[in-house]
């Protein structure tokens, strides 16, 4: 299968990444695209909660555990792939993968920088993978700049860059 | 990829399915096999917990959401496959898939029936997919019968039936 394009929404904690991501997913779904999303988590993430049967299977040594219901599938496994390889392995049947975070990966990025989040400066001013900047500040990196509510315009940037 | 063999451990609630499954996974791993496990869950299962960022992505319409950490991968998606197709899609790179439950599926089954669980009778006396029966009762279906602690012998039955 062909690899899906990946774009990452980055920003410091409290900048509003998840909120922007929700709006972009919603907008791009409206436009007819199949969207995969990715969230980074710490190794102890709760998907694999202590004491649950699926956790007991894994603790006993299962290489992979699948939790299935009629409409949902959750797969829990350790594997020796880097983050981008995992995204491609599991989400390559989508039109676009939108990741939240992953600021250190070499992925096209859109940064959210919001004054109210009380961070002094943006993350990606010198990142040549930055393709868009979303802000209520006066920072002006040399990429298209959007206001915090401009999710339709940001979706269009994504569409023009990755989906056309 | 070749389909992995599937065996299901069935039994009424409280019969000790998870405990047996843990021991079998542990034992079969010791014998060098790559094991996938499967647990059935209700549609609202917590892997996809309300309010978490991954839940927000999905609620916004993401077709699939991947939660990744350095060593774990969890994939959450709705898909229009039956349970056995899902097991094969995600676990076909293992030597054996051990499922917990799925008594209605047409899968080779090992039933656990424990007197202390206060159920009147076993589930699978008339199931022609029954390949083993694990019990402290006097029921004697026409398949190999094991005691509750005989996990090594049960692992050998599984090995002889599916892995040799």
HADDOCK unambig.tbl for C-alpha pairs under 7 A between the chains (distance, minus, plus):
assign (segid A and resid 18 and name CA) (segid B and resid 53 and name CA) 6.51 0.50 0.50
assign (segid A and resid 22 and name CA) (segid B and resid 56 and name CA) 6.72 0.50 0.50
assign (segid A and resid 22 and name CA) (segid B and resid 57 and name CA) 5.68 0.50 0.50
assign (segid A and resid 22 and name CA) (segid B and resid 60 and name CA) 5.18 0.50 0.50
assign (segid A and resid 25 and name CA) (segid B and resid 60 and name CA) 6.00 0.50 0.50
assign (segid A and resid 25 and name CA) (segid B and resid 61 and name CA) 6.20 0.50 0.50
assign (segid A and resid 25 and name CA) (segid B and resid 62 and name CA) 6.19 0.50 0.50
assign (segid A and resid 26 and name CA) (segid B and resid 60 and name CA) 5.20 0.50 0.50
assign (segid A and resid 26 and name CA) (segid B and resid 61 and name CA) 5.78 0.50 0.50
assign (segid A and resid 29 and name CA) (segid B and resid 61 and name CA) 6.69 0.50 0.50
assign (segid A and resid 34 and name CA) (segid B and resid 63 and name CA) 6.32 0.50 0.50
assign (segid A and resid 35 and name CA) (segid B and resid 62 and name CA) 5.24 0.50 0.50
assign (segid A and resid 35 and name CA) (segid B and resid 63 and name CA) 5.51 0.50 0.50
assign (segid A and resid 36 and name CA) (segid B and resid 62 and name CA) 5.56 0.50 0.50
assign (segid A and resid 36 and name CA) (segid B and resid 63 and name CA) 5.66 0.50 0.50
assign (segid A and resid 36 and name CA) (segid B and resid 64 and name CA) 4.84 0.50 0.50
assign (segid A and resid 36 and name CA) (segid B and resid 65 and name CA) 5.71 0.50 0.50
assign (segid A and resid 37 and name CA) (segid B and resid 57 and name CA) 6.67 0.50 0.50
assign (segid A and resid 37 and name CA) (segid B and resid 62 and name CA) 6.16 0.50 0.50
assign (segid A and resid 37 and name CA) (segid B and resid 64 and name CA) 6.33 0.50 0.50
assign (segid A and resid 37 and name CA) (segid B and resid 65 and name CA) 4.68 0.50 0.50
assign (segid A and resid 37 and name CA) (segid B and resid 66 and name CA) 6.21 0.50 0.50
assign (segid A and resid 38 and name CA) (segid B and resid 65 and name CA) 5.58 0.50 0.50
assign (segid A and resid 38 and name CA) (segid B and resid 66 and name CA) 4.71 0.50 0.50
assign (segid A and resid 38 and name CA) (segid B and resid 67 and name CA) 5.83 0.50 0.50
assign (segid A and resid 39 and name CA) (segid B and resid 54 and name CA) 6.30 0.50 0.50
assign (segid A and resid 39 and name CA) (segid B and resid 66 and name CA) 6.30 0.50 0.50
assign (segid A and resid 39 and name CA) (segid B and resid 67 and name CA) 4.89 0.50 0.50
assign (segid A and resid 39 and name CA) (segid B and resid 68 and name CA) 6.43 0.50 0.50
assign (segid A and resid 40 and name CA) (segid B and resid 67 and name CA) 5.77 0.50 0.50
assign (segid A and resid 40 and name CA) (segid B and resid 68 and name CA) 5.13 0.50 0.50
assign (segid A and resid 40 and name CA) (segid B and resid 69 and name CA) 5.90 0.50 0.50
assign (segid A and resid 41 and name CA) (segid B and resid 67 and name CA) 6.40 0.50 0.50
assign (segid A and resid 41 and name CA) (segid B and resid 68 and name CA) 5.79 0.50 0.50
assign (segid A and resid 41 and name CA) (segid B and resid 69 and name CA) 5.07 0.50 0.50
assign (segid A and resid 42 and name CA) (segid B and resid 69 and name CA) 5.49 0.50 0.50
assign (segid A and resid 43 and name CA) (segid B and resid 69 and name CA) 5.28 0.50 0.50
assign (segid A and resid 43 and name CA) (segid B and resid 70 and name CA) 6.51 0.50 0.50
assign (segid A and resid 43 and name CA) (segid B and resid 71 and name CA) 6.44 0.50 0.50
assign (segid A and resid 43 and name CA) (segid B and resid 72 and name CA) 6.49 0.50 0.50
assign (segid A and resid 47 and name CA) (segid B and resid 47 and name CA) 4.59 0.50 0.50
assign (segid A and resid 53 and name CA) (segid B and resid 18 and name CA) 6.52 0.50 0.50
assign (segid A and resid 54 and name CA) (segid B and resid 39 and name CA) 6.31 0.50 0.50
assign (segid A and resid 56 and name CA) (segid B and resid 22 and name CA) 6.73 0.50 0.50
assign (segid A and resid 57 and name CA) (segid B and resid 22 and name CA) 5.68 0.50 0.50
assign (segid A and resid 57 and name CA) (segid B and resid 37 and name CA) 6.67 0.50 0.50
assign (segid A and resid 60 and name CA) (segid B and resid 22 and name CA) 5.18 0.50 0.50
assign (segid A and resid 60 and name CA) (segid B and resid 25 and name CA) 6.00 0.50 0.50
assign (segid A and resid 60 and name CA) (segid B and resid 26 and name CA) 5.20 0.50 0.50
assign (segid A and resid 61 and name CA) (segid B and resid 25 and name CA) 6.22 0.50 0.50
assign (segid A and resid 61 and name CA) (segid B and resid 26 and name CA) 5.80 0.50 0.50
assign (segid A and resid 61 and name CA) (segid B and resid 29 and name CA) 6.70 0.50 0.50
assign (segid A and resid 62 and name CA) (segid B and resid 25 and name CA) 6.20 0.50 0.50
assign (segid A and resid 62 and name CA) (segid B and resid 35 and name CA) 5.22 0.50 0.50
assign (segid A and resid 62 and name CA) (segid B and resid 36 and name CA) 5.56 0.50 0.50
assign (segid A and resid 62 and name CA) (segid B and resid 37 and name CA) 6.16 0.50 0.50
assign (segid A and resid 63 and name CA) (segid B and resid 34 and name CA) 6.31 0.50 0.50
assign (segid A and resid 63 and name CA) (segid B and resid 35 and name CA) 5.51 0.50 0.50
assign (segid A and resid 63 and name CA) (segid B and resid 36 and name CA) 5.68 0.50 0.50
assign (segid A and resid 64 and name CA) (segid B and resid 36 and name CA) 4.85 0.50 0.50
assign (segid A and resid 64 and name CA) (segid B and resid 37 and name CA) 6.34 0.50 0.50
assign (segid A and resid 65 and name CA) (segid B and resid 36 and name CA) 5.71 0.50 0.50
assign (segid A and resid 65 and name CA) (segid B and resid 37 and name CA) 4.68 0.50 0.50
assign (segid A and resid 65 and name CA) (segid B and resid 38 and name CA) 5.60 0.50 0.50
assign (segid A and resid 66 and name CA) (segid B and resid 37 and name CA) 6.22 0.50 0.50
assign (segid A and resid 66 and name CA) (segid B and resid 38 and name CA) 4.72 0.50 0.50
assign (segid A and resid 66 and name CA) (segid B and resid 39 and name CA) 6.32 0.50 0.50
assign (segid A and resid 67 and name CA) (segid B and resid 38 and name CA) 5.82 0.50 0.50
assign (segid A and resid 67 and name CA) (segid B and resid 39 and name CA) 4.89 0.50 0.50
assign (segid A and resid 67 and name CA) (segid B and resid 40 and name CA) 5.78 0.50 0.50
assign (segid A and resid 67 and name CA) (segid B and resid 41 and name CA) 6.41 0.50 0.50
assign (segid A and resid 68 and name CA) (segid B and resid 39 and name CA) 6.44 0.50 0.50
assign (segid A and resid 68 and name CA) (segid B and resid 40 and name CA) 5.13 0.50 0.50
assign (segid A and resid 68 and name CA) (segid B and resid 41 and name CA) 5.80 0.50 0.50
assign (segid A and resid 69 and name CA) (segid B and resid 40 and name CA) 5.90 0.50 0.50
assign (segid A and resid 69 and name CA) (segid B and resid 41 and name CA) 5.07 0.50 0.50
assign (segid A and resid 69 and name CA) (segid B and resid 42 and name CA) 5.49 0.50 0.50
assign (segid A and resid 69 and name CA) (segid B and resid 43 and name CA) 5.28 0.50 0.50
assign (segid A and resid 70 and name CA) (segid B and resid 43 and name CA) 6.50 0.50 0.50
assign (segid A and resid 71 and name CA) (segid B and resid 43 and name CA) 6.42 0.50 0.50
assign (segid A and resid 71 and name CA) (segid B and resid 78 and name CA) 5.00 0.50 0.50
assign (segid A and resid 71 and name CA) (segid B and resid 79 and name CA) 6.29 0.50 0.50
assign (segid A and resid 72 and name CA) (segid B and resid 43 and name CA) 6.46 0.50 0.50
assign (segid A and resid 72 and name CA) (segid B and resid 76 and name CA) 6.66 0.50 0.50
assign (segid A and resid 72 and name CA) (segid B and resid 77 and name CA) 5.45 0.50 0.50
assign (segid A and resid 72 and name CA) (segid B and resid 78 and name CA) 4.51 0.50 0.50
assign (segid A and resid 72 and name CA) (segid B and resid 79 and name CA) 6.79 0.50 0.50
assign (segid A and resid 73 and name CA) (segid B and resid 76 and name CA) 5.53 0.50 0.50
assign (segid A and resid 73 and name CA) (segid B and resid 77 and name CA) 5.43 0.50 0.50
assign (segid A and resid 73 and name CA) (segid B and resid 78 and name CA) 6.32 0.50 0.50
assign (segid A and resid 74 and name CA) (segid B and resid 74 and name CA) 6.06 0.50 0.50
assign (segid A and resid 74 and name CA) (segid B and resid 75 and name CA) 5.07 0.50 0.50
assign (segid A and resid 74 and name CA) (segid B and resid 76 and name CA) 4.70 0.50 0.50
assign (segid A and resid 74 and name CA) (segid B and resid 77 and name CA) 6.95 0.50 0.50
assign (segid A and resid 75 and name CA) (segid B and resid 74 and name CA) 5.08 0.50 0.50
assign (segid A and resid 75 and name CA) (segid B and resid 75 and name CA) 5.24 0.50 0.50
assign (segid A and resid 76 and name CA) (segid B and resid 72 and name CA) 6.67 0.50 0.50
assign (segid A and resid 76 and name CA) (segid B and resid 73 and name CA) 5.54 0.50 0.50
assign (segid A and resid 76 and name CA) (segid B and resid 74 and name CA) 4.71 0.50 0.50
assign (segid A and resid 77 and name CA) (segid B and resid 72 and name CA) 5.48 0.50 0.50
assign (segid A and resid 77 and name CA) (segid B and resid 73 and name CA) 5.43 0.50 0.50
assign (segid A and resid 77 and name CA) (segid B and resid 74 and name CA) 6.94 0.50 0.50
assign (segid A and resid 78 and name CA) (segid B and resid 71 and name CA) 5.03 0.50 0.50
assign (segid A and resid 78 and name CA) (segid B and resid 72 and name CA) 4.52 0.50 0.50
assign (segid A and resid 78 and name CA) (segid B and resid 73 and name CA) 6.29 0.50 0.50
assign (segid A and resid 79 and name CA) (segid B and resid 71 and name CA) 6.32 0.50 0.50
assign (segid A and resid 79 and name CA) (segid B and resid 72 and name CA) 6.81 0.50 0.50
